[in-house]
Amino acid sequence: MALSLAALAGFIVGAVAVLYYRHQIEPPRRVEDDGDAEAGALPHGVASVLAVLPSSAVVLDARDRVLRASSAARAFGLVKGERLMAAELLALARQVRRDGEIRESEIDVAGHKFGQESTSFAVRVAPLGSHGQVLVLAEDQTEHRRVEAVRRDFVANVSHELKTPVGALSLLAETIQDASDDPEAVDRFASRMQHEAARLTYLVQDLITLSRIQGAEPIPTPGQVSIDEAVGDAIDHCNTKAVAKDIVLVTGGTEGLRAWGDDELLVTALRNLISNAIAYSPEHTRVVVSVRPAGDSVEISVSDQGIGIPEDALERIFERFFRVDAARSRATGGTGLGLAIVKHVANAHAGEVSVWSKEGSGSTFTLRLPAFGGTAVAVPPPSPLEAVK
């Protein structure tokens, strides 16, 4: 980004040099009638160049007054009236005016509205003309920094999550080698190795799935998806876990509804929701999957009678690797990516996922998807005669 700012500043300064030569021949255009035509005017065409710049651009005169400012500079609160509001930028401009050297920096500017977060800028300040004028270019880096922070956190989290099963497998392999003359110990440790290997497999699979859908791009080949079949497939995948805890999986609501999307991704999302409900529910309870039409959408809800989610964690549960109870999640074999996958699947389908939860009273996750054909209408099952055909 610094290179792009440097190239942009170089282009502007070069353009101004040409325009300044013309300015020596043609009468200058006055910006303010303050008795100082040379210091208070811009060469012809400079304002037009600044107007088309995507970044925030400000031109200061010899007395630090704003001669010209782009709409972006005013929108970000860098300029108010004839004043440059960022003290750090103003200090840079004065240094450039004194020695004529181009300077670059990165600054954070507090939001100019109540509750607004600060904005990060990559800035480049250069002399402009020979009357003490200074050009300030500022490129918004807030989103870039946020993405970089997310990427660093993701890499760190993946590294940490992979270390645990890999380290466990290495340790168990050494233990088995030392206990080669004890068949019972070998069987016990081998079983543990299978568990860690399965956990590593699930983690890799979830990472692959997440990498496919996290780009917020629409799914490549959407089609008609039977919600009944998607729910049935997801329940089949989770049935063994439910039986092990004596948890009953119940389905209800409107049958025959169809959504617009990718059946494999939808089954993955539903499987993650149902699997989570089972993992965080006590034994001998129920998990209910219900479907209902909602205008131009189809809503699929997964409700449990589990431990619930603390209110302060509700906003973060869809983050990658976020766990309300890390120890419990690892004990259940969770990867910490299930709900992040559900969120990205919903986004990829132009839908959404929401949650209601209360500690001690269970949770309900609702996946809202666009209905096939634009309206959520139940499709009757084929007659026996049609099924034969």
C-alpha positions in Angstrom: 0.0 0.0 0.0 2.9 2.3 0.7 4.2 1.7 -2.8 0.8 2.6 -4.3 0.7 5.8 -2.3 4.2 6.6 -3.4 3.3 6.0 -7.1 0.2 8.1 -6.6 2.0 11.0 -5.0 4.7 10.8 -7.7 2.0 11.1 -10.4 0.4 14.0 -8.7 3.6 15.9 -8.1 4.7 15.3 -11.7 1.3 16.5 -13.0 1.5 19.5 -10.8 5.0 20.3 -12.2 3.6 20.5 -15.7 0.6 22.4 -14.6 2.8 24.8 -12.6 4.8 25.6 -15.7 1.5 26.5 -17.4 0.6 28.5 -14.3 3.6 30.7 -14.9 2.2 31.8 -18.3 -1.6 31.7 -17.6 -3.3 33.9 -15.0 -3.8 31.8 -11.7 -7.3 31.0 -10.5 -8.0 32.5 -7.2 -9.2 30.2 -4.4 -9.6 32.9 -1.8 -9.6 36.6 -2.1 -7.1 37.3 0.7 -4.6 39.5 -1.1 -2.1 36.6 -1.6 -2.9 35.2 -5.1 0.2 33.0 -5.4 0.0 31.4 -2.0 -3.8 31.0 -2.0 -4.3 29.6 -5.5 -3.8 26.2 -7.2 -2.5 25.8 -10.7 -5.1 25.0 -13.4 -6.1 21.3 -13.4 -4.8 20.4 -9.9 -8.3 20.5 -8.4 -9.5 18.1 -11.2 -6.7 15.7 -10.5 -7.5 15.7 -6.7 -11.2 15.2 -7.3 -10.8 11.8 -9.0 -8.4 10.3 -6.4 -9.9 7.4 -4.4 -7.8 8.2 -1.3 -8.2 11.2 0.9 -6.3 14.2 -0.5 -5.7 17.6 1.1 -3.7 20.6 -0.1 -2.5 23.1 2.5 -1.2 26.6 1.9 1.8 28.2 3.6 -0.3 29.1 6.6 -1.7 25.5 7.1 -5.1 26.5 5.7 -6.9 23.9 3.6 -7.0 25.1 -0.1 -8.6 21.9 -1.4 -9.8 18.7 0.2 -11.4 15.6 -1.3 -14.9 14.5 -0.2 -13.2 11.4 1.4 -11.0 13.6 3.6 -14.0 15.5 4.9 -16.1 12.3 5.3 -13.3 10.8 7.5 -13.1 13.9 9.6 -9.6 14.8 8.5 -10.7 18.2 7.4 -13.3 20.6 8.9 -13.8 23.9 7.2 -10.3 25.2 6.4 -8.5 23.3 9.1 -6.7 20.0 9.0 -8.0 18.2 12.2 -5.3 15.5 12.6 -2.5 17.1 14.7 0.0 14.4 13.6 -0.7 15.1 9.9 -0.3 18.8 10.5 3.1 18.3 12.1 4.2 16.2 9.1 3.1 18.9 6.7 5.1 21.5 8.6 8.2 19.4 8.5 7.8 18.8 4.8 7.4 22.5 4.2 10.6 23.3 6.1 12.9 20.9 4.4 11.1 19.9 1.2 11.5 16.1 1.9 8.6 13.7 1.2 7.5 11.8 4.3 5.5 8.7 4.9 3.8 7.5 8.1 0.9 5.5 9.5 -1.6 7.2 11.9 -4.8 6.4 13.7 -7.5 9.1 13.7 -10.2 9.0 16.3 -13.8 8.8 15.0 -15.3 12.3 14.6 -18.7 11.0 15.6 -19.8 9.6 19.0 -19.3 5.9 19.2 -17.3 5.8 15.9 -14.2 3.7 16.0 -10.8 5.1 15.0 -9.5 4.8 11.4 -6.0 3.8 10.4 -4.4 5.6 7.6 -1.2 5.2 5.5 -0.1 8.7 4.7 2.3 10.4 2.4 3.1 14.1 2.6 4.9 16.0 -0.2 5.7 19.6 -1.1 3.6 21.1 -3.9 4.7 24.1 -5.9 7.0 26.8 -4.6 4.7 28.8 -2.4 4.8 26.6 0.7 1.8 24.4 -0.4 1.8 20.8 0.8 0.0 17.8 -0.5 -1.3 15.2 2.0 -2.5 11.8 0.8 -4.2 9.4 3.2 -5.3 5.8 2.4 -7.7 4.1 4.7 -6.0 1.0 6.1 -8.6 0.0 8.7 -10.1 -3.0 6.8 -6.7 -4.1 5.6 -5.4 -4.1 9.2 -8.5 -6.0 10.4 -8.1 -8.7 7.8 -4.4 -9.0 8.7 -5.2 -9.4 12.3 -7.8 -12.0 11.5 -5.3 -13.9 9.4 -2.7 -13.8 12.1 -5.1 -15.0 14.7 -6.3 -17.8 12.4 -2.8 -19.0 11.7 -2.0 -18.9 15.4 -5.2 -20.8 16.3 -4.7 -23.4 13.6 -1.1 -24.0 14.7 -2.2 -24.4 18.3 -5.1 -26.7 17.4 -2.9 -28.9 15.3 -0.2 -29.1 17.9 -2.5 -30.8 20.4 -3.5 -34.0 18.4 -0.1 -34.2 16.7 1.7 -34.0 20.0 -0.6 -36.5 21.6 -0.1 -39.0 18.7 3.7 -38.6 19.0 3.6 -39.2 22.8 1.2 -42.2 22.5 3.4 -43.8 19.8 6.4 -43.6 22.2 4.3 -45.0 25.0 3.2 -47.9 22.9 6.7 -48.6 21.9 7.8 -48.7 25.6 4.8 -50.9 26.5 5.2 -53.4 23.7 5.2 -56.3 26.2 1.9 -55.2 27.8 -1.0 -56.1 25.4 -3.6 -54.3 27.5 -1.6 -51.1 27.6 -1.1 -51.3 23.8 -4.8 -51.7 23.2 -5.6 -48.8 25.5 -3.1 -46.4 24.0 -4.0 -47.6 20.4 -7.6 -46.7 21.1 -6.5 -43.3 22.3 -4.4 -42.8 19.2 -7.5 -43.6 17.1 -9.4 -40.9 19.0 -6.6 -38.3 18.4 -6.3 -39.3 14.7 -10.1 -38.9 14.3 -9.9 -35.5 16.0 -7.1 -34.4 13.6 -9.1 -35.7 10.6 -12.2 -33.7 11.7 -10.1 -30.5 12.2 -8.5 -30.8 8.7 -11.9 -31.5 7.1 -13.4 -28.5 8.9 -10.5 -26.3 7.7 -11.0 -27.5 4.1 -14.8 -26.8 4.3 -14.2 -23.4 5.8 -11.6 -22.4 3.2 -14.2 -23.3 0.5 -16.9 -21.0 1.8 -15.3 -18.2 3.8 -14.7 -15.9 0.8 -18.3 -14.6 1.1 -18.8 -15.5 -2.6 -22.1 -17.1 -3.8 -22.1 -20.8 -4.3 -21.0 -21.8 -7.8 -23.9 -24.1 -8.8 -27.0 -23.6 -6.6 -30.0 -25.7 -7.1 -33.2 -27.0 -5.6 -32.6 -28.6 -2.2 -35.1 -30.8 -0.3 -35.1 -29.6 3.3 -36.6 -33.0 4.4 -33.7 -34.9 2.8 -31.0 -32.5 4.1 -32.4 -32.8 7.7 -32.6 -36.6 7.3 -29.0 -36.9 6.1 -27.8 -34.6 8.9 -29.6 -36.7 11.6 -28.2 -39.9 10.1 -24.7 -38.5 10.5 -25.4 -37.6 14.2 -27.5 -40.6 15.2 -24.6 -42.6 16.7 -23.5 -39.8 19.0 -27.1 -39.3 20.1 -27.7 -43.0 20.9 -24.5 -43.0 22.9 -25.9 -40.3 25.2 -29.5 -41.6 25.0 -30.6 -38.4 23.4 -33.7 -38.5 21.2 -33.5 -36.7 17.9 -37.0 -35.3 17.0 -38.1 -33.7 13.7 -41.2 -31.6 13.2 -42.8 -28.7 11.4 -43.7 -28.3 7.7 -42.7 -31.0 5.3 -42.0 -30.7 1.6 -40.2 -27.3 1.8 -37.3 -26.6 -0.6 -34.5 -24.1 -0.5 -32.2 -22.6 -3.1 -28.6 -23.7 -2.6 -26.1 -26.5 -2.3 -27.3 -29.7 -0.6 -23.8 -30.8 0.6 -23.1 -27.5 2.3 -26.6 -27.4 3.9 -26.2 -30.9 5.3 -22.8 -29.9 6.7 -24.3 -26.8 8.4 -27.2 -28.8 9.9 -24.9 -31.6 11.0 -22.7 -29.1 12.9 -25.8 -27.6 14.6 -27.2 -31.0 15.6 -23.8 -32.3 16.7 -23.3 -29.3 18.9 -26.7 -29.7 20.4 -25.9 -33.3 21.3 -22.4 -32.5 22.6 -23.7 -29.8 25.0 -26.8 -31.6 26.2 -27.1 -33.9 29.2 -28.0 -37.5 28.8 -31.6 -38.6 28.4 -32.8 -35.4 26.8 -34.2 -34.4 23.4 -32.9 -32.4 20.4 -35.6 -31.0 18.2 -35.2 -30.1 14.5 -38.1 -28.1 13.2 -38.8 -26.6 9.8 -41.2 -23.8 8.9 -41.9 -21.4 6.0 -41.2 -17.7 6.5 -42.3 -15.7 3.5 -39.6 -16.0 0.9 -37.4 -18.0 3.2 -37.3 -21.4 5.0 -36.3 -21.5 8.6 -34.7 -24.6 10.2 -34.3 -24.5 14.0 -32.3 -26.9 16.1 -33.3 -26.8 19.8 -31.7 -28.6 22.8 -32.2 -28.9 26.5 -28.5 -28.3 27.2 -26.4 -26.1 29.4 -27.1 -22.9 27.4 -24.7 -20.1 26.5 -23.7 -17.2 28.7 -25.1 -13.9 27.4 -21.6 -12.3 27.1 -20.5 -15.1 24.7 -23.5 -15.0 22.3 -21.9 -12.4 20.1 -18.7 -14.4 19.7 -19.9 -18.0 19.3 -19.7 -17.8 15.5 -16.0 -16.9 15.6 -13.5 -19.4 14.4 -12.0 -21.4 17.3 -14.0 -19.5 19.9 -15.2 -21.9 22.7 -17.4 -21.0 25.7 -15.8 -23.8 27.6 -12.5 -24.9 26.0 -11.9 -27.9 28.2 -15.4 -29.3 27.6 -15.2 -28.6 23.9 -12.0 -30.6 23.6 -13.4 -33.4 25.7 -16.3 -33.7 23.3 -13.9 -33.7 20.3 -15.0 -30.4 18.9 -12.8 -28.4 16.6 -14.1 -24.9 17.4 -15.0 -24.4 13.7 -18.5 -25.8 13.5 -20.5 -22.7 14.1 -18.1 -20.6 12.0 -18.9 -23.0 9.1 -22.6 -22.7 9.8 -22.3 -18.9 9.6 -20.3 -19.0 6.3 -22.7 -21.5 4.8 -25.6 -19.2 5.7 -23.8 -16.2 4.1 -22.9 -18.2 1.0 -26.7 -18.8 0.5 -27.6 -15.2 1.1 -29.2 -16.3 4.4 -28.5 -15.9 8.0 -28.1 -17.8 11.3 -29.3 -16.6 14.7 -29.3 -18.0 18.2 -31.4 -17.8 21.3 -30.0 -19.2 24.5 -30.3 -19.1 28.2 -28.0 -20.7 30.7 -29.6 -23.8 32.2 -32.5 -23.7 29.7 -30.9 -24.8 26.4 -30.3 -23.1 23.1 -32.1 -22.7 19.7 -30.1 -22.1 16.5 -32.1 -21.0 13.5 -30.8 -21.2 10.0 -32.8 -19.0 7.5 -32.4 -19.8 3.8 -33.9 -18.4 0.6 -36.8 -20.5 -0.5 -36.6 -22.2 -3.9 -38.9 -20.3 -6.4 -39.0 -17.2 -4.1 -41.8 -18.5 -1.8 -41.7 -21.2 0.8 -44.3 -23.6 -0.4 -44.5 -27.2 0.6 -44.1 -29.6 -2.3 -46.3 -32.7 -2.0 -44.5 -36.1 -2.2 -45.0 -38.0 -5.5 -47.8 -40.5 -5.7 -47.0 -44.2 -5.7 -47.7 -44.4 -9.4 -45.3 -41.5 -10.1 -42.6 -43.0 -7.9 -42.8 -46.2 -10.0 -42.3 -44.2 -13.1 
